[in-house]
Amino acid sequence: MAVIETISLKLAEGASPVAFASANSVVEAEYLPAQQGYNSGSRVTTLTDDGTWTISLRWDSAADAAASMAGFMTAPETQDFLSLVDADSLSMNQIVEVPPASPPRLENARRLYLEGIRDGNARAAVEAYTGDRYTQHSTGVRDGVEGFVEFFEPFIERNPERQIDIVRSFVDGRFVFVQAAQELNGGETRWVTTDLFDTDGNEKIIEHWDVIHALGGENPGGHTQVDGATEITDLHLTEANKDVVRRLLTEAFCEEPTAPLSDFISGETYINHNPDAPDGLESLLEMDRSSRANGEALFYREVHHIIGQGNFVVSFAHQVWNSIDYAAFDIFRLENGMIVEHWDNVETLPPADELVNSGKF
């Protein structure tokens, strides 16, 4: 569990505030970046009128904070800092950063899924958890309560055994994202589903987009479409991380790229959960080079939604690959401003004459 560490201190008698500020900068620039679990950019230093300096920073765990403090007292980069501090004034505390309770809009989305589909209560769930309107973009499902019931009551009858596991869920303002693994009739069919919900002022669901794809086994990197990291961290970096993903899709994965993929994806760690892809930036670069050379480029024609919660960002976009149009959800995990893990889910766009609603977007 992540912790916020706060240190309060006063300077030793005769110590210069200017010298301390300089020594403090050295700690931030040279000591902390090398420490396990330190959240880069989270450290803030303030000075009050009574001469109290307060330093706050964020760690992935209390153990990481303790290990850093143990080394702090003897590290060469910290000695000037320590020499200027009144040791008797030094105090430190840690606050466990507890994730917020699930907001009602997330619970409404989860319950629509689990109570309505898994538990077989389609009408009761859609009436309980949707608002004055329910605009639908799922292939084959009409708008409104009756459209949901019309589709899912026969689905429930055809599939008496329904196992649904919510793997990841994120909330960004009024939007909720859910990734789920579904197994029907004892494994007869297995699906990975990705769903985006819009909600109203009462936190009830008013619009829904989804992509559904067969759930397979391990890819060349040994990963599945749903395994991997799930912990939400770095809530203070949500908007910055969303901007990284937005630029990746609109600058590097556009039809005519203006920036390299390496500006956004880590060259050290890149875990790929795509069913056919190996890990690593170099593998992705080779895929991009070869597909473009063969006239089969993968690019994003239009990004419709980007939502994020801390270190996770989700995009929903119109993707083109080998001249085929897809609705695509991508999930990205970021560390230190770079993408280090990726999941995706794609579905071909249905022909216009087969639509029973306004379409995938």
C-alpha positions in Angstrom: 0.0 0.0 0.0 1.4 3.4 -1.0 2.3 5.9 1.8 2.7 9.6 2.0 5.8 10.5 4.1 6.0 13.9 5.8 9.2 15.3 7.4 9.3 18.4 9.5 12.5 20.1 10.6 14.2 23.4 11.6 17.7 24.4 10.6 20.7 24.3 13.0 21.7 27.5 14.6 23.5 29.7 12.1 22.6 27.5 9.1 21.8 29.4 5.9 18.4 28.8 4.4 20.0 29.3 0.9 22.6 26.6 1.6 19.9 24.3 2.9 17.7 24.8 -0.2 20.7 23.9 -2.3 21.5 20.8 -0.3 17.8 19.8 -0.4 17.9 20.1 -4.2 20.8 17.7 -4.3 18.9 15.1 -2.2 15.9 15.4 -4.6 18.0 15.3 -7.8 20.7 12.8 -6.9 19.6 10.6 -3.9 15.9 10.0 -4.3 15.7 9.0 -8.0 17.9 5.9 -7.1 15.6 4.7 -4.3 13.3 1.8 -4.8 9.6 2.8 -4.7 10.1 6.6 -4.8 7.4 8.3 -6.8 9.3 10.8 -9.0 7.9 14.3 -8.9 5.9 13.8 -5.7 8.3 15.6 -3.4 7.2 19.0 -2.2 9.1 21.3 0.2 7.5 24.2 2.0 8.7 26.8 4.6 6.5 28.4 7.2 6.9 31.8 9.0 8.2 30.2 12.2 11.1 28.6 10.2 9.7 25.1 10.0 10.6 23.2 6.8 8.1 20.5 5.7 8.9 17.9 3.1 6.3 15.5 1.7 6.9 12.7 -0.8 5.2 9.5 -1.9 6.4 5.9 -1.8 5.0 2.7 -3.2 5.2 1.1 0.3 6.2 1.8 3.9 9.1 -0.7 3.3 10.5 1.4 0.5 10.3 4.5 2.6 12.1 2.8 5.5 14.8 1.4 3.3 15.5 4.8 1.9 15.7 6.4 5.3 18.2 3.7 6.4 20.5 4.7 3.6 19.8 8.4 3.9 21.9 8.9 7.0 25.2 7.7 5.4 24.8 8.5 1.7 27.3 11.1 0.3 24.5 13.0 -1.4 22.7 13.7 1.9 25.6 14.8 4.2 25.3 18.6 3.4 21.6 18.4 4.1 22.0 16.6 7.4 24.8 19.0 8.5 22.4 22.0 8.3 19.5 20.4 10.2 18.7 20.7 14.0 18.5 17.0 14.8 16.3 17.6 17.8 13.7 19.3 15.6 13.4 16.5 13.1 10.1 14.5 13.0 8.6 12.2 10.5 5.3 10.5 10.0 3.7 8.3 7.3 0.1 8.2 6.2 -1.2 5.1 4.4 -2.8 6.3 1.1 -6.0 4.3 1.2 -7.8 4.1 -2.2 -11.2 5.9 -2.2 -14.3 3.8 -1.7 -15.9 2.7 -4.9 -18.1 5.6 -6.1 -21.8 4.8 -6.8 -21.3 5.2 -10.6 -18.7 2.4 -10.5 -20.9 0.2 -8.4 -23.8 0.8 -10.8 -21.7 -0.3 -13.8 -20.5 -3.4 -11.9 -23.9 -4.4 -10.7 -25.4 -4.0 -14.2 -22.8 -6.4 -15.4 -22.9 -8.9 -12.5 -26.5 -8.8 -11.4 -28.0 -8.2 -14.9 -25.9 -10.7 -16.9 -24.0 -13.0 -14.6 -26.9 -13.5 -12.2 -29.6 -13.4 -14.9 -31.7 -10.5 -13.7 -31.6 -8.4 -16.9 -34.7 -6.3 -16.4 -34.3 -5.6 -12.7 -30.7 -4.6 -13.1 -31.1 -2.3 -16.2 -34.1 -0.6 -14.5 -32.2 -0.1 -11.3 -28.8 1.1 -12.6 -29.6 3.2 -15.7 -30.9 6.8 -15.9 -33.6 8.5 -17.9 -32.0 7.3 -21.1 -29.7 4.4 -22.0 -28.0 5.1 -25.3 -26.4 1.8 -26.6 -23.4 1.3 -28.8 -23.0 -2.5 -28.3 -23.4 -4.5 -31.5 -26.8 -5.9 -31.8 -28.3 -4.2 -28.8 -31.0 -1.5 -29.2 -31.2 1.6 -27.1 -33.1 1.8 -23.8 -34.2 -0.7 -21.1 -36.2 -2.7 -23.6 -33.3 -3.1 -25.9 -31.2 -4.4 -23.1 -33.9 -6.9 -22.0 -34.6 -7.9 -25.6 -30.9 -8.9 -26.1 -29.9 -10.4 -22.8 -32.9 -12.4 -21.7 -32.4 -14.8 -24.7 -28.6 -14.6 -24.1 -29.2 -15.8 -20.5 -31.4 -18.6 -21.7 -28.9 -19.8 -24.3 -26.1 -19.7 -21.7 -27.2 -21.1 -18.4 -23.7 -21.1 -17.0 -22.2 -17.6 -16.8 -19.0 -16.8 -15.0 -17.9 -13.1 -15.2 -14.9 -11.7 -13.4 -14.3 -8.0 -13.3 -10.5 -7.7 -13.8 -9.9 -4.0 -13.9 -12.1 -0.9 -13.4 -11.3 2.8 -13.5 -13.3 5.9 -12.9 -12.6 9.3 -14.4 -15.2 12.0 -13.7 -18.5 10.8 -15.0 -17.0 7.9 -17.0 -16.4 4.3 -15.8 -14.3 1.7 -17.6 -14.6 -2.1 -16.9 -12.5 -4.9 -18.2 -14.0 -8.4 -17.7 -13.3 -12.0 -18.4 -16.3 -14.1 -19.3 -16.7 -17.9 -19.5 -19.9 -19.4 -20.7 -21.3 -22.9 -20.3 -18.3 -24.4 -18.5 -15.7 -23.0 -20.9 -17.6 -23.6 -24.1 -16.8 -20.0 -25.1 -14.6 -17.4 -23.4 -14.6 -13.7 -24.0 -12.7 -10.6 -22.9 -15.0 -7.6 -22.8 -14.1 -3.9 -22.4 -16.9 -1.5 -21.5 -17.1 2.3 -21.1 -20.1 3.8 -19.3 -21.2 7.4 -19.2 -23.3 8.5 -16.2 -25.6 11.3 -15.2 -25.8 13.6 -12.2 -27.3 10.9 -10.2 -24.4 8.5 -11.1 -26.8 6.3 -13.1 -25.7 4.9 -16.5 -26.9 6.8 -19.6 -24.6 5.5 -22.4 -22.5 2.4 -23.1 -19.8 1.4 -25.5 -18.1 -2.0 -25.7 -15.7 -4.2 -27.5 -15.8 -8.0 -27.3 -13.2 -10.5 -28.4 -12.4 -14.2 -27.9 -10.3 -14.8 -24.8 -7.3 -17.0 -25.7 -4.3 -18.4 -23.9 -0.8 -17.1 -23.6 0.9 -14.9 -26.2 4.5 -15.1 -27.3 5.6 -13.2 -24.2 3.8 -15.6 -21.9 0.9 -13.2 -21.0 -2.8 -13.5 -21.4 -5.2 -10.7 -22.4 -6.2 -10.0 -18.8 -3.3 -10.9 -16.5 -0.8 -8.4 -15.2 -0.8 -5.4 -12.9 -4.0 -4.1 -11.4 -3.1 -1.7 -8.6 -4.0 1.9 -9.2 -1.2 4.3 -8.0 0.0 7.8 -8.9 -3.4 9.5 -8.7 -1.7 12.9 -8.9 -0.3 12.0 -12.4 -3.7 11.1 -14.0 -3.8 14.1 -16.4 -0.2 13.9 -17.3 -0.5 10.2 -18.1 -3.6 10.8 -20.2 -1.6 13.3 -22.2 1.1 10.8 -22.9 -1.4 8.3 -24.3 -3.2 11.0 -26.3 0.0 12.1 -27.9 1.0 8.4 -28.6 -2.1 7.8 -30.6 -2.3 11.1 -32.4 1.4 11.7 -33.1 3.1 8.3 -33.2 0.3 5.9 -34.2 -1.4 8.2 -36.6 -1.6 7.7 -40.4 1.4 10.0 -41.0 3.5 9.9 -37.8 5.1 13.1 -36.4 6.8 11.5 -33.4 8.6 8.2 -32.7 7.0 5.5 -30.6 10.1 5.7 -28.3 9.0 9.1 -27.1 6.1 7.4 -25.2 6.9 3.7 -24.7 9.7 2.6 -22.3 12.7 1.0 -24.0 13.5 -0.8 -20.7 10.2 -2.4 -19.9 7.2 -2.9 -22.2 4.9 -5.8 -21.3 2.4 -6.5 -24.1 -0.8 -8.5 -23.6 -1.9 -8.4 -27.2 -2.7 -12.1 -28.2 -0.1 -12.2 -30.9 2.7 -9.8 -29.7 5.9 -10.4 -27.9 7.2 -8.0 -25.2 9.6 -5.1 -25.8 9.7 -1.8 -27.6 11.9 -3.2 -30.4 9.3 -5.8 -31.3 6.6 -3.1 -31.5 8.9 -0.9 -33.6 9.5 -3.8 -36.0 5.8 -4.5 -36.3 5.2 -0.9 -37.1 8.0 -0.7 -39.6 7.0 -3.9 -41.4 3.3 -3.2 -41.5 3.8 0.3 -42.9 6.3 -1.0 -45.5 3.7 -3.6 -46.6 0.9 -1.1 -46.9 -0.8 -2.7 -43.8 -0.2 0.1 -41.3 -1.9 0.1 -38.0 -3.0 3.6 -37.1 -5.7 5.5 -35.2 -8.1 7.4 -37.3 -10.0 9.0 -34.5 -9.6 8.9 -30.7 -13.1 9.2 -29.2 -12.4 8.8 -25.5 -9.4 8.9 -23.2 -10.0 8.3 -19.5 -7.5 7.7 -16.7 -7.0 6.9 -13.1 -3.5 7.4 -11.8 -1.0 5.0 -13.6 -3.7 3.5 -15.8 -5.1 5.2 -19.0 -7.8 3.8 -21.3 -8.5 4.9 -24.9 -11.4 4.1 -27.1 -10.8 4.8 -30.7 -11.4 4.1 -34.4 -8.4 2.0 -35.4 -7.4 0.9 -38.9 -5.2 -2.1 -39.6 -4.5 -3.5 -43.0 -7.3 -1.3 -44.3 -9.9 -2.9 -41.9 -11.8 -0.6 -39.5 -12.0 -1.6 -35.9 -13.4 -0.3 -32.6 -10.5 -0.5 -30.2 -10.0 -0.2 -26.5 -6.4 0.1 -25.3 -5.3 0.0 -21.7 -2.0 1.5 -20.8 0.0 1.4 -17.5 2.6 4.1 -17.1 5.6 4.6 -14.8 7.6 7.8 -14.7 5.8 9.2 -17.7 6.4 6.2 -20.0 4.2 3.4 -21.0 5.4 0.1 -19.6 2.4 -2.3 -20.0 -0.4 -2.6 -22.6 -3.6 -4.5 -23.1 -6.0 -4.1 -26.1 -9.3 -5.4 -27.4 -10.6 -4.9 -30.9 -13.8 -5.6 -32.8 -14.4 -5.0 -36.5 -16.9 -2.3 -37.2 -20.3 -3.7 -38.3 -21.7 -2.7 -41.7 -24.1 0.3 -41.5 -27.0 -1.8 -42.8 -26.7 -4.2 -39.8 -26.8 -1.5 -37.1 -29.6 -1.5 -34.6 -28.3 1.6 -32.8 -26.2 4.6 -33.7 -23.0 2.5 -34.1 -19.9 1.6 -32.1 -18.9 5.2 -31.5 
